[in-house]
Amino acid sequence: MAWYNAVVVGRRMFVMEGWWWPFCAFLRAGVYKVDQHVWEEMSKVMWEGWTGASIVVGDRLIITNYGDGRVKAYDAVSDAW
């Protein structure tokens, strides 16, 4: 992966390629589950909404949108930003 961004939330590591805006190519994204030692695809909602630099606060993934500077948080239970 080139130009990637990664965060750890709980027992999972989320890796997103190409977090610059605007996206110019098909990007790869994955979730590593520590307890099972497996990679899986990131949900489409999470992948499409990861549009900027990220940090983790508590157990929440926070993103700053490029362009408008809006801040949003990902909710894994509802799979929504």
PDB file of N, CA, C and O in Angstrom:
ATOM      1  N   MET A   1       0.840  -1.193   0.000  1.00  0.00           N
ATOM      2  CA  MET A   1       0.000   0.000   0.000  1.00  0.00           C
ATOM      3  C   MET A   1       0.877   1.246   0.000  1.00  0.00           C
ATOM      4  O   MET A   1       1.933   1.290   0.631  1.00  0.00           O
ATOM      5  N   ALA A   2       0.415   2.238  -0.714  1.00  0.00           N
ATOM      6  CA  ALA A   2       1.110   3.517  -0.728  1.00  0.00           C
ATOM      7  C   ALA A   2       0.216   4.561  -0.090  1.00  0.00           C
ATOM      8  O   ALA A   2      -1.008   4.497  -0.211  1.00  0.00           O
ATOM      9  N   TRP A   3       0.813   5.507   0.578  1.00  0.00           N
ATOM     10  CA  TRP A   3       0.065   6.603   1.191  1.00  0.00           C
ATOM     11  C   TRP A   3      -1.078   6.069   2.047  1.00  0.00           C
ATOM     12  O   TRP A   3      -2.248   6.304   1.745  1.00  0.00           O
ATOM     13  N   TYR A   4      -0.749   5.377   3.076  1.00  0.00           N
ATOM     14  CA  TYR A   4      -1.777   4.754   3.890  1.00  0.00           C
ATOM     15  C   TYR A   4      -1.976   5.481   5.212  1.00  0.00           C
ATOM     16  O   TYR A   4      -1.138   6.277   5.636  1.00  0.00           O
ATOM     17  N   ASN A   5      -3.085   5.195   5.844  1.00  0.00           N
ATOM     18  CA  ASN A   5      -3.418   5.703   7.163  1.00  0.00           C
ATOM     19  C   ASN A   5      -3.919   4.504   7.957  1.00  0.00           C
ATOM     20  O   ASN A   5      -4.723   3.719   7.455  1.00  0.00           O
ATOM     21  N   ALA A   6      -3.457   4.359   9.178  1.00  0.00           N
ATOM     22  CA  ALA A   6      -3.868   3.217   9.993  1.00  0.00           C
ATOM     23  C   ALA A   6      -4.183   3.675  11.411  1.00  0.00           C
ATOM     24  O   ALA A   6      -3.526   4.565  11.951  1.00  0.00           O
ATOM     25  N   VAL A   7      -5.195   3.055  12.003  1.00  0.00           N
ATOM     26  CA  VAL A   7      -5.559   3.327  13.389  1.00  0.00           C
ATOM     27  C   VAL A   7      -5.908   2.006  14.061  1.00  0.00           C
ATOM     28  O   VAL A   7      -6.264   1.032  13.399  1.00  0.00           O
ATOM     29  N   VAL A   8      -5.800   1.990  15.378  1.00  0.00           N
ATOM     30  CA  VAL A   8      -6.209   0.831  16.158  1.00  0.00           C
ATOM     31  C   VAL A   8      -7.356   1.266  17.054  1.00  0.00           C
ATOM     32  O   VAL A   8      -7.253   2.232  17.810  1.00  0.00           O
ATOM     33  N   VAL A   9      -8.459   0.520  16.946  1.00  0.00           N
ATOM     34  CA  VAL A   9      -9.631   0.755  17.784  1.00  0.00           C
ATOM     35  C   VAL A   9      -9.957  -0.585  18.444  1.00  0.00           C
ATOM     36  O   VAL A   9     -10.289  -1.560  17.770  1.00  0.00           O
ATOM     37  N   GLY A  10      -9.856  -0.614  19.758  1.00  0.00           N
ATOM     38  CA  GLY A  10     -10.108  -1.873  20.460  1.00  0.00           C
ATOM     39  C   GLY A  10      -9.130  -2.943  20.024  1.00  0.00           C
ATOM     40  O   GLY A  10      -7.918  -2.750  20.111  1.00  0.00           O
ATOM     41  N   ARG A  11      -9.637  -4.059  19.560  1.00  0.00           N
ATOM     42  CA  ARG A  11      -8.810  -5.198  19.145  1.00  0.00           C
ATOM     43  C   ARG A  11      -8.731  -5.320  17.620  1.00  0.00           C
ATOM     44  O   ARG A  11      -8.500  -6.404  17.084  1.00  0.00           O
ATOM     45  N   ARG A  12      -8.928  -4.180  16.925  1.00  0.00           N
ATOM     46  CA  ARG A  12      -8.878  -4.186  15.461  1.00  0.00           C
ATOM     47  C   ARG A  12      -7.985  -3.060  14.956  1.00  0.00           C
ATOM     48  O   ARG A  12      -7.948  -1.970  15.526  1.00  0.00           O
ATOM     49  N   MET A  13      -7.266  -3.349  13.872  1.00  0.00           N
ATOM     50  CA  MET A  13      -6.472  -2.332  13.202  1.00  0.00           C
ATOM     51  C   MET A  13      -7.111  -2.059  11.846  1.00  0.00           C
ATOM     52  O   MET A  13      -7.347  -2.983  11.067  1.00  0.00           O
ATOM     53  N   PHE A  14      -7.386  -0.804  11.571  1.00  0.00           N
ATOM     54  CA  PHE A  14      -8.002  -0.382  10.319  1.00  0.00           C
ATOM     55  C   PHE A  14      -6.925   0.303   9.471  1.00  0.00           C
ATOM     56  O   PHE A  14      -6.242   1.216   9.934  1.00  0.00           O
ATOM     57  N   VAL A  15      -6.786  -0.151   8.229  1.00  0.00           N
ATOM     58  CA  VAL A  15      -5.784   0.407   7.328  1.00  0.00           C
ATOM     59  C   VAL A  15      -6.483   0.868   6.060  1.00  0.00           C
ATOM     60  O   VAL A  15      -7.212   0.105   5.426  1.00  0.00           O
ATOM     61  N   MET A  16      -6.253   2.128   5.697  1.00  0.00           N
ATOM     62  CA  MET A  16      -6.862   2.725   4.514  1.00  0.00           C
ATOM     63  C   MET A  16      -5.761   3.285   3.637  1.00  0.00           C
ATOM     64  O   MET A  16      -4.926   4.061   4.101  1.00  0.00           O
ATOM     65  N   GLU A  17      -5.755   2.896   2.369  1.00  0.00           N
ATOM     66  CA  GLU A  17      -4.772   3.419   1.428  1.00  0.00           C
ATOM     67  C   GLU A  17      -5.302   4.683   0.763  1.00  0.00           C
ATOM     68  O   GLU A  17      -6.495   4.802   0.482  1.00  0.00           O
ATOM     69  N   GLY A  18      -4.405   5.613   0.519  1.00  0.00           N
ATOM     70  CA  GLY A  18      -4.740   6.774  -0.291  1.00  0.00           C
ATOM     71  C   GLY A  18      -5.722   7.721   0.342  1.00  0.00           C
ATOM     72  O   GLY A  18      -6.768   8.012  -0.238  1.00  0.00           O
ATOM     73  N   TRP A  19      -5.403   8.209   1.526  1.00  0.00           N
ATOM     74  CA  TRP A  19      -6.351   9.065   2.220  1.00  0.00           C
ATOM     75  C   TRP A  19      -6.259  10.526   1.817  1.00  0.00           C
ATOM     76  O   TRP A  19      -6.811  11.386   2.503  1.00  0.00           O
ATOM     77  N   TRP A  20      -5.567  10.828   0.711  1.00  0.00           N
ATOM     78  CA  TRP A  20      -5.553  12.197   0.218  1.00  0.00           C
ATOM     79  C   TRP A  20      -6.825  12.455  -0.569  1.00  0.00           C
ATOM     80  O   TRP A  20      -7.451  11.518  -1.066  1.00  0.00           O
ATOM     81  N   TRP A  21      -7.203  13.688  -0.682  1.00  0.00           N
ATOM     82  CA  TRP A  21      -8.439  14.050  -1.369  1.00  0.00           C
ATOM     83  C   TRP A  21      -8.127  14.946  -2.535  1.00  0.00           C
ATOM     84  O   TRP A  21      -7.316  15.852  -2.344  1.00  0.00           O
ATOM     85  N   PRO A  22      -8.684  14.798  -3.739  1.00  0.00           N
ATOM     86  CA  PRO A  22      -9.674  13.768  -4.077  1.00  0.00           C
ATOM     87  C   PRO A  22      -8.998  12.439  -4.377  1.00  0.00           C
ATOM     88  O   PRO A  22      -7.841  12.402  -4.795  1.00  0.00           O
ATOM     89  N   PHE A  23      -9.729  11.347  -4.161  1.00  0.00           N
ATOM     90  CA  PHE A  23      -9.193  10.031  -4.460  1.00  0.00           C
ATOM     91  C   PHE A  23      -9.030   9.903  -5.969  1.00  0.00           C
ATOM     92  O   PHE A  23      -9.911  10.290  -6.736  1.00  0.00           O
ATOM     93  N   CYS A  24      -7.904   9.362  -6.377  1.00  0.00           N
ATOM     94  CA  CYS A  24      -7.573   9.294  -7.804  1.00  0.00           C
ATOM     95  C   CYS A  24      -7.576   7.875  -8.356  1.00  0.00           C
ATOM     96  O   CYS A  24      -7.479   7.695  -9.570  1.00  0.00           O
ATOM     97  N   ALA A  25      -7.683   6.874  -7.508  1.00  0.00           N
ATOM     98  CA  ALA A  25      -7.597   5.496  -7.960  1.00  0.00           C
ATOM     99  C   ALA A  25      -8.418   4.616  -7.020  1.00  0.00           C
ATOM    100  O   ALA A  25      -8.857   5.060  -5.959  1.00  0.00           O
ATOM    101  N   PHE A  26      -8.615   3.376  -7.423  1.00  0.00           N
ATOM    102  CA  PHE A  26      -9.290   2.427  -6.547  1.00  0.00           C
ATOM    103  C   PHE A  26      -8.400   2.198  -5.335  1.00  0.00           C
ATOM    104  O   PHE A  26      -7.222   1.873  -5.485  1.00  0.00           O
ATOM    105  N   LEU A  27      -8.931   2.359  -4.176  1.00  0.00           N
ATOM    106  CA  LEU A  27      -8.155   2.271  -2.949  1.00  0.00           C
ATOM    107  C   LEU A  27      -8.393   0.951  -2.243  1.00  0.00           C
ATOM    108  O   LEU A  27      -9.467   0.358  -2.344  1.00  0.00           O
ATOM    109  N   ARG A  28      -7.377   0.503  -1.529  1.00  0.00           N
ATOM    110  CA  ARG A  28      -7.501  -0.719  -0.739  1.00  0.00           C
ATOM    111  C   ARG A  28      -7.704  -0.349   0.720  1.00  0.00           C
ATOM    112  O   ARG A  28      -7.164   0.643   1.210  1.00  0.00           O
ATOM    113  N   ALA A  29      -8.497  -1.169   1.404  1.00  0.00           N
ATOM    114  CA  ALA A  29      -8.748  -0.943   2.823  1.00  0.00           C
ATOM    115  C   ALA A  29      -8.994  -2.285   3.482  1.00  0.00           C
ATOM    116  O   ALA A  29      -9.596  -3.181   2.889  1.00  0.00           O
ATOM    117  N   GLY A  30      -8.527  -2.419   4.710  1.00  0.00           N
ATOM    118  CA  GLY A  30      -8.725  -3.682   5.397  1.00  0.00           C
ATOM    119  C   GLY A  30      -8.805  -3.501   6.898  1.00  0.00           C
ATOM    120  O   GLY A  30      -8.443  -2.463   7.452  1.00  0.00           O
ATOM    121  N   VAL A  31      -9.293  -4.552   7.532  1.00  0.00           N
ATOM    122  CA  VAL A  31      -9.417  -4.583   8.982  1.00  0.00           C
ATOM    123  C   VAL A  31      -8.700  -5.839   9.476  1.00  0.00           C
ATOM    124  O   VAL A  31      -9.000  -6.953   9.045  1.00  0.00           O
ATOM    125  N   TYR A  32      -7.757  -5.639  10.379  1.00  0.00           N
ATOM    126  CA  TYR A  32      -7.064  -6.781  10.964  1.00  0.00           C
ATOM    127  C   TYR A  32      -7.673  -7.056  12.328  1.00  0.00           C
ATOM    128  O   TYR A  32      -7.685  -6.189  13.201  1.00  0.00           O
ATOM    129  N   LYS A  33      -8.183  -8.285  12.505  1.00  0.00           N
ATOM    130  CA  LYS A  33      -8.771  -8.704  13.777  1.00  0.00           C
ATOM    131  C   LYS A  33      -7.703  -9.441  14.571  1.00  0.00           C
ATOM    132  O   LYS A  33      -7.310 -10.553  14.218  1.00  0.00           O
ATOM    133  N   VAL A  34      -7.244  -8.821  15.632  1.00  0.00           N
ATOM    134  CA  VAL A  34      -6.142  -9.358  16.422  1.00  0.00           C
ATOM    135  C   VAL A  34      -6.470 -10.739  16.993  1.00  0.00           C
ATOM    136  O   VAL A  34      -5.651 -11.654  16.903  1.00  0.00           O
ATOM    137  N   ASP A  35      -7.632 -10.894  17.567  1.00  0.00           N
ATOM    138  CA  ASP A  35      -7.973 -12.158  18.237  1.00  0.00           C
ATOM    139  C   ASP A  35      -8.043 -13.344  17.279  1.00  0.00           C
ATOM    140  O   ASP A  35      -7.699 -14.463  17.659  1.00  0.00           O
ATOM    141  N   GLN A  36      -8.481 -13.115  16.047  1.00  0.00           N
ATOM    142  CA  GLN A  36      -8.574 -14.200  15.063  1.00  0.00           C
ATOM    143  C   GLN A  36      -7.355 -14.273  14.141  1.00  0.00           C
ATOM    144  O   GLN A  36      -7.202 -15.238  13.393  1.00  0.00           O
ATOM    145  N   HIS A  37      -6.486 -13.255  14.191  1.00  0.00           N
ATOM    146  CA  HIS A  37      -5.312 -13.176  13.320  1.00  0.00           C
ATOM    147  C   HIS A  37      -5.704 -13.258  11.845  1.00  0.00           C
ATOM    148  O   HIS A  37      -5.095 -13.997  11.071  1.00  0.00           O
ATOM    149  N   VAL A  38      -6.731 -12.489  11.467  1.00  0.00           N
ATOM    150  CA  VAL A  38      -7.207 -12.486  10.082  1.00  0.00           C
ATOM    151  C   VAL A  38      -7.445 -11.052   9.608  1.00  0.00           C
ATOM    152  O   VAL A  38      -7.711 -10.144  10.395  1.00  0.00           O
ATOM    153  N   TRP A  39      -7.338 -10.891   8.289  1.00  0.00           N
ATOM    154  CA  TRP A  39      -7.708  -9.640   7.629  1.00  0.00           C
ATOM    155  C   TRP A  39      -9.081  -9.817   7.007  1.00  0.00           C
ATOM    156  O   TRP A  39      -9.403 -10.895   6.508  1.00  0.00           O
ATOM    157  N   GLU A  40      -9.888  -8.772   7.031  1.00  0.00           N
ATOM    158  CA  GLU A  40     -11.168  -8.790   6.321  1.00  0.00           C
ATOM    159  C   GLU A  40     -11.349  -7.449   5.629  1.00  0.00           C
ATOM    160  O   GLU A  40     -10.640  -6.484   5.917  1.00  0.00           O
ATOM    161  N   GLU A  41     -12.306  -7.404   4.715  1.00  0.00           N
ATOM    162  CA  GLU A  41     -12.591  -6.151   4.024  1.00  0.00           C
ATOM    163  C   GLU A  41     -13.236  -5.161   4.983  1.00  0.00           C
ATOM    164  O   GLU A  41     -13.987  -5.536   5.884  1.00  0.00           O
ATOM    165  N   MET A  42     -12.926  -3.900   4.768  1.00  0.00           N
ATOM    166  CA  MET A  42     -13.556  -2.822   5.527  1.00  0.00           C
ATOM    167  C   MET A  42     -14.969  -2.620   4.976  1.00  0.00           C
ATOM    168  O   MET A  42     -15.193  -2.787   3.777  1.00  0.00           O
ATOM    169  N   SER A  43     -15.916  -2.265   5.832  1.00  0.00           N
ATOM    170  CA  SER A  43     -17.278  -2.029   5.344  1.00  0.00           C
ATOM    171  C   SER A  43     -17.263  -0.904   4.312  1.00  0.00           C
ATOM    172  O   SER A  43     -16.444   0.012   4.390  1.00  0.00           O
ATOM    173  N   LYS A  44     -18.164  -0.980   3.361  1.00  0.00           N
ATOM    174  CA  LYS A  44     -18.239   0.035   2.305  1.00  0.00           C
ATOM    175  C   LYS A  44     -18.510   1.422   2.883  1.00  0.00           C
ATOM    176  O   LYS A  44     -17.937   2.411   2.426  1.00  0.00           O
ATOM    177  N   VAL A  45     -19.378   1.492   3.881  1.00  0.00           N
ATOM    178  CA  VAL A  45     -19.699   2.784   4.505  1.00  0.00           C
ATOM    179  C   VAL A  45     -18.454   3.385   5.139  1.00  0.00           C
ATOM    180  O   VAL A  45     -18.169   4.568   4.954  1.00  0.00           O
ATOM    181  N   MET A  46     -17.718   2.580   5.881  1.00  0.00           N
ATOM    182  CA  MET A  46     -16.502   3.068   6.526  1.00  0.00           C
ATOM    183  C   MET A  46     -15.488   3.504   5.484  1.00  0.00           C
ATOM    184  O   MET A  46     -14.899   4.581   5.584  1.00  0.00           O
ATOM    185  N   TRP A  47     -15.289   2.656   4.481  1.00  0.00           N
ATOM    186  CA  TRP A  47     -14.324   2.927   3.415  1.00  0.00           C
ATOM    187  C   TRP A  47     -14.650   4.222   2.672  1.00  0.00           C
ATOM    188  O   TRP A  47     -13.772   5.058   2.462  1.00  0.00           O
ATOM    189  N   GLU A  48     -15.912   4.386   2.274  1.00  0.00           N
ATOM    190  CA  GLU A  48     -16.303   5.580   1.522  1.00  0.00           C
ATOM    191  C   GLU A  48     -16.256   6.846   2.377  1.00  0.00           C
ATOM    192  O   GLU A  48     -16.032   7.936   1.850  1.00  0.00           O
ATOM    193  N   GLY A  49     -16.461   6.715   3.676  1.00  0.00           N
ATOM    194  CA  GLY A  49     -16.473   7.884   4.549  1.00  0.00           C
ATOM    195  C   GLY A  49     -15.121   8.305   5.072  1.00  0.00           C
ATOM    196  O   GLY A  49     -14.996   9.383   5.653  1.00  0.00           O
ATOM    197  N   TRP A  50     -14.095   7.476   4.881  1.00  0.00           N
ATOM    198  CA  TRP A  50     -12.753   7.780   5.385  1.00  0.00           C
ATOM    199  C   TRP A  50     -12.100   8.739   4.403  1.00  0.00           C
ATOM    200  O   TRP A  50     -11.359   8.316   3.515  1.00  0.00           O
ATOM    201  N   THR A  51     -12.369  10.016   4.558  1.00  0.00           N
ATOM    202  CA  THR A  51     -11.987  11.022   3.569  1.00  0.00           C
ATOM    203  C   THR A  51     -10.989  12.039   4.088  1.00  0.00           C
ATOM    204  O   THR A  51     -10.931  13.162   3.587  1.00  0.00           O
ATOM    205  N   GLY A  52     -10.211  11.665   5.077  1.00  0.00           N
ATOM    206  CA  GLY A  52      -9.228  12.607   5.592  1.00  0.00           C
ATOM    207  C   GLY A  52      -8.336  11.983   6.639  1.00  0.00           C
ATOM    208  O   GLY A  52      -8.321  10.767   6.830  1.00  0.00           O
ATOM    209  N   ALA A  53      -7.600  12.835   7.307  1.00  0.00           N
ATOM    210  CA  ALA A  53      -6.701  12.383   8.363  1.00  0.00           C
ATOM    211  C   ALA A  53      -7.522  11.849   9.529  1.00  0.00           C
ATOM    212  O   ALA A  53      -8.641  12.297   9.777  1.00  0.00           O
ATOM    213  N   SER A  54      -6.944  10.880  10.243  1.00  0.00           N
ATOM    214  CA  SER A  54      -7.718  10.229  11.298  1.00  0.00           C
ATOM    215  C   SER A  54      -6.961  10.186  12.616  1.00  0.00           C
ATOM    216  O   SER A  54      -5.731  10.236  12.657  1.00  0.00           O
ATOM    217  N   ILE A  55      -7.735  10.091  13.693  1.00  0.00           N
ATOM    218  CA  ILE A  55      -7.213   9.841  15.035  1.00  0.00           C
ATOM    219  C   ILE A  55      -8.230   8.964  15.756  1.00  0.00           C
ATOM    220  O   ILE A  55      -9.367   8.818  15.309  1.00  0.00           O
ATOM    221  N   VAL A  56      -7.810   8.387  16.865  1.00  0.00           N
ATOM    222  CA  VAL A  56      -8.725   7.622  17.705  1.00  0.00           C
ATOM    223  C   VAL A  56      -8.819   8.329  19.043  1.00  0.00           C
ATOM    224  O   VAL A  56      -7.804   8.661  19.655  1.00  0.00           O
ATOM    225  N   VAL A  57     -10.043   8.557  19.491  1.00  0.00           N
ATOM    226  CA  VAL A  57     -10.300   9.154  20.797  1.00  0.00           C
ATOM    227  C   VAL A  57     -11.171   8.164  21.556  1.00  0.00           C
ATOM    228  O   VAL A  57     -12.302   7.888  21.157  1.00  0.00           O
ATOM    229  N   GLY A  58     -10.640   7.632  22.647  1.00  0.00           N
ATOM    230  CA  GLY A  58     -11.353   6.578  23.355  1.00  0.00           C
ATOM    231  C   GLY A  58     -11.445   5.364  22.454  1.00  0.00           C
ATOM    232  O   GLY A  58     -10.424   4.781  22.090  1.00  0.00           O
ATOM    233  N   ASP A  59     -12.646   4.983  22.093  1.00  0.00           N
ATOM    234  CA  ASP A  59     -12.837   3.872  21.160  1.00  0.00           C
ATOM    235  C   ASP A  59     -13.526   4.340  19.888  1.00  0.00           C
ATOM    236  O   ASP A  59     -14.193   3.553  19.216  1.00  0.00           O
ATOM    237  N   ARG A  60     -13.370   5.616  19.554  1.00  0.00           N
ATOM    238  CA  ARG A  60     -14.023   6.196  18.366  1.00  0.00           C
ATOM    239  C   ARG A  60     -12.994   6.634  17.339  1.00  0.00           C
ATOM    240  O   ARG A  60     -12.004   7.282  17.679  1.00  0.00           O
ATOM    241  N   LEU A  61     -13.228   6.281  16.093  1.00  0.00           N
ATOM    242  CA  LEU A  61     -12.413   6.749  14.981  1.00  0.00           C
ATOM    243  C   LEU A  61     -12.959   8.100  14.541  1.00  0.00           C
ATOM    244  O   LEU A  61     -14.137   8.219  14.206  1.00  0.00           O
ATOM    245  N   ILE A  62     -12.108   9.110  14.543  1.00  0.00           N
ATOM    246  CA  ILE A  62     -12.496  10.475  14.181  1.00  0.00           C
ATOM    247  C   ILE A  62     -11.759  10.855  12.900  1.00  0.00           C
ATOM    248  O   ILE A  62     -10.554  10.631  12.778  1.00  0.00           O
ATOM    249  N   ILE A  63     -12.490  11.432  11.947  1.00  0.00           N
ATOM    250  CA  ILE A  63     -11.935  11.843  10.654  1.00  0.00           C
ATOM    251  C   ILE A  63     -12.179  13.332  10.456  1.00  0.00           C
ATOM    252  O   ILE A  63     -13.239  13.851  10.804  1.00  0.00           O
ATOM    253  N   THR A  64     -11.191  14.009   9.897  1.00  0.00           N
ATOM    254  CA  THR A  64     -11.360  15.396   9.458  1.00  0.00           C
ATOM    255  C   THR A  64     -11.463  15.378   7.946  1.00  0.00           C
ATOM    256  O   THR A  64     -10.514  14.987   7.267  1.00  0.00           O
ATOM    257  N   ASN A  65     -12.601  15.794   7.407  1.00  0.00           N
ATOM    258  CA  ASN A  65     -12.790  15.809   5.951  1.00  0.00           C
ATOM    259  C   ASN A  65     -11.847  16.792   5.303  1.00  0.00           C
ATOM    260  O   ASN A  65     -11.679  17.915   5.779  1.00  0.00           O
ATOM    261  N   TYR A  66     -11.224  16.363   4.202  1.00  0.00           N
ATOM    262  CA  TYR A  66     -10.468  17.303   3.401  1.00  0.00           C
ATOM    263  C   TYR A  66     -11.456  18.172   2.640  1.00  0.00           C
ATOM    264  O   TYR A  66     -12.525  17.709   2.240  1.00  0.00           O
ATOM    265  N   GLY A  67     -11.101  19.407   2.448  1.00  0.00           N
ATOM    266  CA  GLY A  67     -11.958  20.310   1.696  1.00  0.00           C
ATOM    267  C   GLY A  67     -12.788  21.190   2.599  1.00  0.00           C
ATOM    268  O   GLY A  67     -12.616  22.409   2.594  1.00  0.00           O
ATOM    269  N   ASP A  68     -13.694  20.599   3.382  1.00  0.00           N
ATOM    270  CA  ASP A  68     -14.571  21.437   4.197  1.00  0.00           C
ATOM    271  C   ASP A  68     -14.179  21.453   5.676  1.00  0.00           C
ATOM    272  O   ASP A  68     -14.757  22.217   6.448  1.00  0.00           O
ATOM    273  N   GLY A  69     -13.212  20.629   6.087  1.00  0.00           N
ATOM    274  CA  GLY A  69     -12.734  20.636   7.460  1.00  0.00           C
ATOM    275  C   GLY A  69     -13.709  20.067   8.484  1.00  0.00           C
ATOM    276  O   GLY A  69     -13.467  20.162   9.687  1.00  0.00           O
ATOM    277  N   ARG A  70     -14.805  19.479   8.021  1.00  0.00           N
ATOM    278  CA  ARG A  70     -15.805  18.898   8.915  1.00  0.00           C
ATOM    279  C   ARG A  70     -15.217  17.696   9.643  1.00  0.00           C
ATOM    280  O   ARG A  70     -14.446  16.931   9.064  1.00  0.00           O
ATOM    281  N   VAL A  71     -15.575  17.533  10.897  1.00  0.00           N
ATOM    282  CA  VAL A  71     -15.120  16.399  11.696  1.00  0.00           C
ATOM    283  C   VAL A  71     -16.280  15.428  11.845  1.00  0.00           C
ATOM    284  O   VAL A  71     -17.417  15.835  12.083  1.00  0.00           O
ATOM    285  N   LYS A  72     -15.983  14.134  11.702  1.00  0.00           N
ATOM    286  CA  LYS A  72     -17.020  13.122  11.851  1.00  0.00           C
ATOM    287  C   LYS A  72     -16.441  11.914  12.574  1.00  0.00           C
ATOM    288  O   LYS A  72     -15.230  11.696  12.559  1.00  0.00           O
ATOM    289  N   ALA A  73     -17.308  11.131  13.206  1.00  0.00           N
ATOM    290  CA  ALA A  73     -16.904   9.940  13.942  1.00  0.00           C
ATOM    291  C   ALA A  73     -17.623   8.730  13.352  1.00  0.00           C
ATOM    292  O   ALA A  73     -18.774   8.822  12.923  1.00  0.00           O
ATOM    293  N   TYR A  74     -16.929   7.598  13.339  1.00  0.00           N
ATOM    294  CA  TYR A  74     -17.509   6.365  12.830  1.00  0.00           C
ATOM    295  C   TYR A  74     -18.136   5.582  13.973  1.00  0.00           C
ATOM    296  O   TYR A  74     -17.522   5.411  15.027  1.00  0.00           O
ATOM    297  N   ASP A  75     -19.360   5.108  13.764  1.00  0.00           N
ATOM    298  CA  ASP A  75     -20.061   4.279  14.732  1.00  0.00           C
ATOM    299  C   ASP A  75     -20.139   2.859  14.169  1.00  0.00           C
ATOM    300  O   ASP A  75     -20.892   2.592  13.233  1.00  0.00           O
ATOM    301  N   ALA A  76     -19.347   1.950  14.755  1.00  0.00           N
ATOM    302  CA  ALA A  76     -19.276   0.579  14.241  1.00  0.00           C
ATOM    303  C   ALA A  76     -20.574  -0.190  14.421  1.00  0.00           C
ATOM    304  O   ALA A  76     -20.893  -1.058  13.608  1.00  0.00           O
ATOM    305  N   VAL A  77     -21.322   0.110  15.461  1.00  0.00           N
ATOM    306  CA  VAL A  77     -22.580  -0.613  15.714  1.00  0.00           C
ATOM    307  C   VAL A  77     -23.577  -0.359  14.602  1.00  0.00           C
ATOM    308  O   VAL A  77     -24.204  -1.296  14.107  1.00  0.00           O
ATOM    309  N   SER A  78     -23.734   0.900  14.197  1.00  0.00           N
ATOM    310  CA  SER A  78     -24.694   1.226  13.137  1.00  0.00           C
ATOM    311  C   SER A  78     -24.035   1.308  11.750  1.00  0.00           C
ATOM    312  O   SER A  78     -24.725   1.530  10.755  1.00  0.00           O
ATOM    313  N   ASP A  79     -22.708   1.131  11.678  1.00  0.00           N
ATOM    314  CA  ASP A  79     -21.951   1.234  10.431  1.00  0.00           C
ATOM    315  C   ASP A  79     -22.288   2.551   9.727  1.00  0.00           C
ATOM    316  O   ASP A  79     -22.725   2.571   8.577  1.00  0.00           O
ATOM    317  N   ALA A  80     -22.072   3.646  10.457  1.00  0.00           N
ATOM    318  CA  ALA A  80     -22.407   4.971   9.930  1.00  0.00           C
ATOM    319  C   ALA A  80     -21.406   6.006  10.438  1.00  0.00           C
ATOM    320  O   ALA A  80     -20.791   5.834  11.491  1.00  0.00           O
ATOM    321  N   TRP A  81     -21.258   7.067   9.678  1.00  0.00           N
ATOM    322  CA  TRP A  81     -20.439   8.210  10.098  1.00  0.00           C
ATOM    323  C   TRP A  81     -21.338   9.238  10.729  1.00  0.00           C
ATOM    324  O   TRP A  81     -20.866  10.290  11.159  1.00  0.00           O
TER     325      TRP A  81
END
